[in-house]
């Protein structure tokens, strides 16, 4: 079955409003003959005369009257869809956004972000979900609106990314731990028992590579999947955790943090989203809010 010409909806709407082929032709800037041909096509498509001669004018048939209100509504909705987006009214915006982040983001940036949202757009709800991996599938499928993290090889090539801030690794131990006093050499650091953080359950990480360059190895006592777990273990034991400094600021309260005695590459934490949301005014507002909060401009 061939697809109907949707332009005929506009033609029918104008014909019914004007009740005249000549007037409808002028309004649509068509010739009378072109309008007559369009009316013929409408009659063929609907199987109804639609407009019939009555004296010097045209009279709508019952079918045309039945279609009139529905056609007018469809044309107005189509015009609204194709019209440029109206200026965003944050005070009246009602919408829910899903943000996917590693543990530490909500604890450090969540309160300021929620305060800004409540102040600027009280009808907006933020839904925070955990980030078990770097798979871009949830963003591609529309399950996630915005994500933060390090851009990796599994990040979809179409995903938009914008740097939020640079972060560095710090070593973390409980208050009163032997490493909380005196100079921390690479050998002293390596001699302790460590927590490895790996969402994929790997048995080594960047710290092991850095120690290996110094001719050292460390003992990994346990492997966990996130920063919060690692810091909870460090808080209640003599184990050593190595975590991003800024990303885990609140989580490290009461713990002793120190610069690792080996060279570890800095991290760039980025904001990630799918390109279909690029021009969405509400999404652009939210991206700006996250940039402000993560950049320290939360007022």
TABEL-V386657 format. One line per field, one symbol per residue. ss: DSSP state (@ for helix, = for strand, . for the rest). phi: phi as a letter, one per 40 degrees, with the letter a starting at -180 (. if undefined). A space follows every 10 residues. Layout:
ss=???
phi=???
This chain:
ss=......@@@@ @@@@@@@@.. @@@@@@@... .@@@@@@@@@ @@@@@@.... ====..==== .@@@@@@@@@ @@@@@@@@@@ @@.......@ @@..====== =...@@@@@@ @@@@@@@@@@ ...======= ......@@@@ @....====. .........= =======.== ===....@@@ .....@@@@@ @.=====... .....@@@@@ @@@.....== ====..@@@@ @@@@@....= ====.....@ @@...===.. ......==== ===.@@@... @@@@@@@@@@ @@@@.....
phi=.ccccccccc ccdcccccga ccccccccfb cdcccccccc ccccccgacg bbcagcbbbc cdcccccdcc cdcccccccc cccddcdcbc cbcbabbbbb acchccccbd dccccccccc acccbbbcbc bcabccddcc cgcbcaabic cbcccdcccc bbccacbbcb cbbccgcdcc bgcbcccccc cccbbcbacc gcbaadcccc ccccgbbbcc cabbcacccc cccccbaccb bbbccccbdc ccdgbcbacc cbcbccbbcb cbaccccdcc dccccccccc cccccgbcc
